[in-house]
Amino acid sequence: MKEMSKIIGNNLNSIRKNRGLSLDKVAEITGVSKAMLGQIERGESNPTVQILWKISTGLKVSFSSFLEEGREHKELLLVSRAEIDPVVEEEGQMKIYPLYFFDSKRGFEIFTIELEPGCNHVSEPHNDGVEEYIIVTEGMVDLIIENDIYKLNKGDAIRYYANKKHIYRNKSEKRACFQHLIYYGLAEDPYF
């Protein structure tokens, strides 16, 4: 498998060129500097989850549209977690395993997310209409949406609109894990 930074860079470059956008225009609509965008496209920078979300929100594309390498539509798709290279964030305290990439015919993407003890990941607001679904499979997770705190234990689930700042936090002494579905709706644009 290609190095993740190369995959992300190739996908960003493809999306930008297919839309006829300059680096200046992408910088303007995403709030990410032209220099950083250029480094990402060349595979010279491994962007953080925060930076990828800023780009995906500004371009109105799914988060996973930057992570997948080639897309094959099959009648059956078996995903082995052992074969997934996770996106690592928060100095190794957060690992994101992309299970199913976004498909405009379905309108969603699914991840497994692991939070090590003490992890506190801030997620900036996504586009209006984006919904997130979380099902905790291990440990305890605090989900903070603006000023409201939702304490989720193993087996608990929650759905919310993600157009507000939200935080995933593990205050316990053990690793927490949850399934994370992001629903974008059914989009016409092949890059949304």
VOTORBA-648119 format. One record per residue: residue number from 1; x negated, y, z of N, C-alpha, C in turn. Coordinates in steps of 0.2 Angstrom, whole numbers, plus 5000, padded with zeros to 4 digits. Example, Ala and Ser with C-alpha at 12.3 -4.5 7.8 and 13.67 -1.06 7.14 Angstrom:
# residues 2
   k n.xx n.yy n.zz ca.xx ca.yy ca.zz c.xx c.yy c.zz
   1 4934 4972 5039  4938  4978  5039 4934 4984 5039
   2 4936 4989 5035  4932  4995  5036 4936 5000 5039
***
This chain:
# residues 192
   k n.xx n.yy n.zz ca.xx ca.yy ca.zz c.xx c.yy c.zz
   1 4996 4994 5000  5000  5000  5000 4996 5006 5000
   2 4998 5011 4996  4994  5018  4996 4994 5021 5003
   3 4989 5025 5004  4989  5029  5010 4995 5034 5010
   4 4998 5034 5016  5004  5038  5017 5004 5045 5015
   5 4998 5048 5016  4997  5055  5014 4998 5056 5006
   6 4995 5051 5003  4996  5051  4995 5003 5050 4993
   7 5006 5046 4996  5013  5045  4994 5017 5051 4995
   8 5017 5054 5001  5020  5060  5003 5019 5066 4998
   9 5012 5066 4996  5010  5072  4992 5013 5070 4985
  10 5013 5064 4982  5015  5063  4976 5023 5064 4975
  11 5026 5062 4981  5034  5063  4981 5035 5071 4981
  12 5032 5075 4985  5033  5082  4985 5032 5085 4979
  13 5026 5083 4975  5024  5086  4969 5030 5084 4964
  14 5032 5078 4964  5037  5076  4959 5044 5080 4960
  15 5046 5080 4966  5052  5084  4968 5052 5091 4965
  16 5046 5094 4967  5045  5101  4965 5045 5102 4958
  17 5041 5098 4954  5041  5099  4947 5047 5097 4944
  18 5051 5092 4946  5057  5091  4943 5063 5096 4944
  19 5062 5100 4949  5066  5106  4950 5064 5112 4947
  20 5058 5112 4944  5055  5118  4941 5053 5123 4946
  21 5050 5121 4952  5049  5126  4957 5041 5127 4957
  22 5039 5133 4959  5032  5134  4960 5030 5133 4967
  23 5024 5132 4969  5022  5132  4976 5024 5138 4980
  24 5024 5144 4977  5026  5150  4980 5034 5149 4982
  25 5038 5147 4977  5045  5146  4979 5046 5141 4984
  26 5043 5136 4984  5044  5131  4989 5042 5133 4996
  27 5036 5137 4996  5034  5140  5002 5040 5145 5005
  28 5042 5149 5000  5048  5154  5002 5054 5150 5005
  29 5056 5145 5002  5062  5142  5004 5061 5137 5010
  30 5055 5135 5012  5054  5130  5017 5051 5133 5023
  31 5047 5139 5022  5044  5142  5028 5037 5138 5029
  32 5035 5134 5025  5028  5131  5025 5024 5134 5020
  33 5018 5136 5022  5013  5140  5018 5011 5137 5012
  34 5010 5141 5007  5008  5138  5000 5002 5134 5001
  35 4997 5136 5005  4991  5132  5006 4992 5125 5009
  36 4997 5125 5014  4998  5119  5017 5002 5114 5012
  37 5006 5117 5008  5010  5113  5003 5005 5110 4998
  38 5000 5114 4996  4995  5112  4991 4991 5106 4994
  39 4989 5107 5000  4985  5102  5003 4989 5095 5004
  40 4996 5096 5005  5000  5090  5006 5001 5087 4999
  41 5002 5091 4994  5003  5088  4987 4996 5084 4985
  42 4991 5087 4986  4984  5084  4984 4983 5078 4989
  43 4987 5076 4994  4985  5071  4999 4979 5072 5003
  44 4978 5079 5004  4972  5081  5009 4975 5082 5016
  45 4981 5082 5017  4984  5084  5023 4989 5079 5025
  46 4989 5076 5031  4995  5072  5033 4999 5076 5037
  47 5005 5078 5034  5009  5083  5038 5013 5079 5044
  48 5014 5083 5049  5018  5081  5055 5026 5080 5053
  49 5029 5077 5057  5036  5076  5056 5040 5082 5056
  50 5038 5087 5060  5041  5094  5060 5040 5097 5053
  51 5034 5097 5050  5033  5100  5044 5037 5096 5038
  52 5037 5090 5038  5041  5086  5033 5049 5088 5034
  53 5051 5089 5040  5058  5091  5041 5059 5098 5038
  54 5054 5102 5039  5055  5109  5037 5056 5109 5029
  55 5051 5105 5026  5051  5104  5019 5058 5101 5016
  56 5060 5096 5020  5066  5092  5017 5072 5096 5018
  57 5072 5100 5024  5078  5105  5025 5078 5110 5020
  58 5073 5113 5019  5072  5119  5014 5074 5116 5007
  59 5071 5110 5005  5073  5108  4998 5079 5104 4998
  60 5083 5103 5003  5089  5099  5004 5088 5092 5001
  61 5083 5089 5003  5082  5082  5002 5081 5078 5008
  62 5082 5071 5008  5081  5067  5013 5074 5067 5016
  63 5074 5065 5022  5067  5065  5025 5063 5059 5022
  64 5067 5053 5021  5063  5047  5018 5061 5048 5011
  65 5064 5053 5007  5062  5054  5000 5055 5056 5000
  66 5051 5058 5005  5044  5059  5005 5040 5052 5006
  67 5043 5047 5009  5040  5041  5012 5040 5035 5007
  68 5044 5035 5003  5045  5029  4999 5041 5029 4993
  69 5038 5023 4991  5034  5022  4985 5037 5018 4980
  70 5040 5021 4975  5044  5017  4970 5051 5014 4973
  71 5056 5014 4969  5062  5012  4972 5065 5006 4968
  72 5066 5001 4971  5069  4995  4967 5076 4994 4970
  73 5081 4993 4966  5087  4991  4968 5088 4984 4968
  74 5090 4981 4973  5090  4973  4973 5097 4972 4976
  75 5100 4966 4974  5106  4963  4978 5105 4962 4985
  76 5099 4960 4987  5097  4959  4994 5090 4962 4995
  77 5090 4965 5001  5084  4968  5003 5082 4967 5010
  78 5077 4963 5011  5075  4961  5018 5069 4965 5020
  79 5069 4968 5026  5064  4973  5028 5061 4969 5034
  80 5054 4968 5033  5050  4966  5039 5047 4971 5042
  81 5048 4972 5049  5045  4978  5052 5037 4977 5052
  82 5035 4971 5052  5028  4970  5053 5024 4973 5046
  83 5028 4974 5041  5025  4976  5035 5026 4984 5034
  84 5029 4987 5039  5030  4994  5038 5025 4998 5042
  85 5022 5003 5038  5017  5008  5041 5021 5013 5044
  86 5021 5014 5051  5025  5019  5054 5022 5026 5053
  87 5026 5031 5053  5024  5038  5054 5023 5039 5061
  88 5017 5042 5063  5015  5043  5070 5015 5050 5071
  89 5018 5052 5077  5019  5059  5079 5018 5060 5086
  90 5017 5066 5088  5016  5067  5096 5010 5064 5098
  91 5005 5064 5095  4998  5061  5097 4999 5054 5099
  92 5003 5050 5095  5004  5043  5095 5010 5041 5100
  93 5013 5046 5103  5019  5044  5107 5025 5043 5104
  94 5026 5044 5097  5032  5043  5094 5030 5039 5087
  95 5033 5034 5086  5032  5030  5080 5039 5030 5076
  96 5039 5031 5070  5045  5031  5066 5044 5026 5060
  97 5048 5021 5060  5048  5015  5055 5054 5016 5050
  98 5052 5018 5044  5058  5018  5039 5060 5012 5037
  99 5066 5010 5039  5069  5003  5037 5072 5004 5030
 100 5077 5008 5029  5081  5009  5023 5080 5017 5021
 101 5077 5018 5015  5076  5024  5012 5083 5027 5010
 102 5083 5034 5009  5089  5037  5007 5091 5035 5000
 103 5098 5034 4999  5100  5032  4992 5107 5037 4991
 104 5107 5041 4986  5113  5045  4985 5119 5042 4985
 105 5119 5036 4983  5126  5032  4982 5128 5030 4989
 106 5124 5030 4994  5126  5028  5001 5126 5034 5005
 107 5122 5039 5004  5122  5045  5008 5118 5044 5015
 108 5114 5039 5016  5111  5039  5023 5104 5035 5022
 109 5100 5036 5028  5094  5032  5028 5093 5030 5035
 110 5090 5024 5037  5089  5021  5043 5082 5020 5045
 111 5081 5022 5052  5074  5021  5055 5074 5018 5061
 112 5069 5015 5063  5068  5013  5070 5063 5018 5073
 113 5065 5020 5079  5060  5025  5082 5058 5023 5089
 114 5052 5023 5090  5049  5021  5097 5046 5027 5100
 115 5048 5028 5107  5046  5034  5111 5042 5031 5117
 116 5035 5032 5117  5031  5030  5123 5033 5034 5129
 117 5032 5032 5135  5033  5036  5141 5030 5043 5141
 118 5035 5048 5143  5033  5055  5142 5034 5058 5136
 119 5036 5055 5131  5036  5058  5124 5042 5063 5124
 120 5041 5069 5121  5046  5074  5121 5046 5077 5114
 121 5050 5074 5109  5050  5076  5102 5055 5081 5101
 122 5053 5087 5098  5058  5093  5096 5060 5092 5089
 123 5066 5092 5087  5068  5092  5080 5072 5098 5079
 124 5070 5102 5074  5073  5108  5072 5079 5106 5069
 125 5084 5111 5068  5091  5110  5065 5090 5108 5058
 126 5094 5103 5056  5094  5101  5049 5100 5105 5045
 127 5101 5103 5039  5106  5107  5035 5113 5105 5038
 128 5118 5110 5037  5125  5109  5039 5127 5102 5036
 129 5131 5099 5040  5134  5093  5037 5130 5086 5039
 130 5124 5087 5040  5120  5081  5042 5122 5078 5049
 131 5123 5072 5049  5125  5069  5055 5119 5064 5057
 132 5118 5063 5063  5114  5058  5066 5117 5053 5070
 133 5116 5047 5070  5118  5041  5074 5112 5038 5077
 134 5113 5037 5084  5108  5034  5088 5111 5028 5092
 135 5107 5022 5091  5109  5016  5095 5103 5014 5099
 136 5103 5015 5106  5097  5013  5110 5096 5006 5110
 137 5091 5003 5109  5090  4996  5109 5085 4993 5114
 138 5081 4998 5117  5076  4997  5122 5075 5003 5127
 139 5075 5002 5133  5074  5008  5138 5079 5013 5138
 140 5077 5019 5140  5081  5025  5141 5079 5031 5137
 141 5084 5034 5134  5082  5040  5130 5087 5046 5132
 142 5084 5052 5133  5087  5058  5134 5088 5061 5127
 143 5094 5063 5125  5095  5067  5119 5097 5074 5121
 144 5094 5079 5120  5096  5086  5122 5098 5089 5115
 145 5104 5092 5115  5107  5096  5110 5108 5103 5113
 146 5104 5108 5111  5104  5114  5114 5104 5114 5121
 147 5109 5115 5125  5108  5115  5132 5111 5109 5136
 148 5114 5104 5131  5117  5098  5134 5113 5092 5134
 149 5112 5088 5139  5108  5082  5140 5113 5076 5140
 150 5111 5071 5136  5115  5065  5135 5110 5060 5137
 151 5111 5056 5143  5107  5051  5145 5109 5044 5142
 152 5105 5041 5138  5107  5035  5134 5103 5029 5137
 153 5106 5024 5138  5103  5018  5141 5104 5012 5135
 154 5100 5007 5136  5100  5001  5131 5108 5000 5130
 155 5109 4999 5123  5116  4998  5121 5121 5004 5120
 156 5118 5010 5123  5122  5016  5122 5121 5019 5114
 157 5126 5022 5112  5126  5025  5105 5129 5032 5105
 158 5127 5036 5101  5129  5043  5100 5129 5045 5093
 159 5134 5049 5091  5134  5053  5084 5135 5060 5086
 160 5131 5064 5082  5131  5071  5082 5129 5075 5076
 161 5132 5081 5075  5129  5085  5069 5122 5088 5071
 162 5118 5087 5066  5111  5088  5068 5109 5096 5066
 163 5114 5100 5065  5112  5107  5063 5110 5111 5069
 164 5109 5108 5074  5107  5112  5080 5100 5109 5082
 165 5096 5113 5086  5090  5110  5088 5091 5104 5093
 166 5087 5099 5092  5089  5093  5097 5082 5090 5098
 167 5082 5087 5104  5076  5084  5107 5077 5077 5109
 168 5072 5072 5107  5072  5065  5110 5067 5065 5115
 169 5069 5063 5121  5064  5063  5126 5064 5056 5130
 170 5059 5053 5132  5058  5047  5136 5055 5049 5143
 171 5059 5050 5148  5056  5052  5155 5054 5046 5159
 172 5055 5040 5156  5054  5034  5160 5047 5031 5160
 173 5045 5026 5163  5039  5023  5163 5038 5018 5158
 174 5043 5016 5154  5043  5011  5149 5045 5014 5142
 175 5042 5010 5137  5044  5012  5130 5051 5012 5129
 176 5054 5017 5125  5061  5017  5123 5061 5016 5115
 177 5066 5013 5113  5067  5012  5106 5074 5013 5104
 178 5075 5016 5098  5082  5017  5096 5082 5016 5088
 179 5088 5014 5086  5090  5014  5079 5093 5021 5077
 180 5090 5024 5071  5092  5030  5070 5095 5031 5063
 181 5101 5032 5062  5104  5033  5055 5105 5040 5054
 182 5103 5043 5048  5104  5050  5047 5109 5050 5040
 183 5115 5053 5041  5120  5053  5036 5120 5060 5033
 184 5118 5060 5026  5118  5067  5023 5124 5068 5019
 185 5129 5063 5018  5135  5064  5014 5133 5061 5007
 186 5138 5061 5003  5137  5058  4996 5135 5064 4992
 187 5129 5064 4989  5126  5070  4986 5126 5069 4978
 188 5127 5074 4974  5126  5073  4967 5119 5073 4965
 189 5115 5078 4968  5108  5079  4966 5104 5072 4968
 190 5100 5070 4963  5096  5064  4964 5091 5065 4969
 191 5089 5071 4971  5084  5072  4975 5086 5074 4982
 192 5093 5074 4983  5096  5075  4990 5097 5069 4993
***
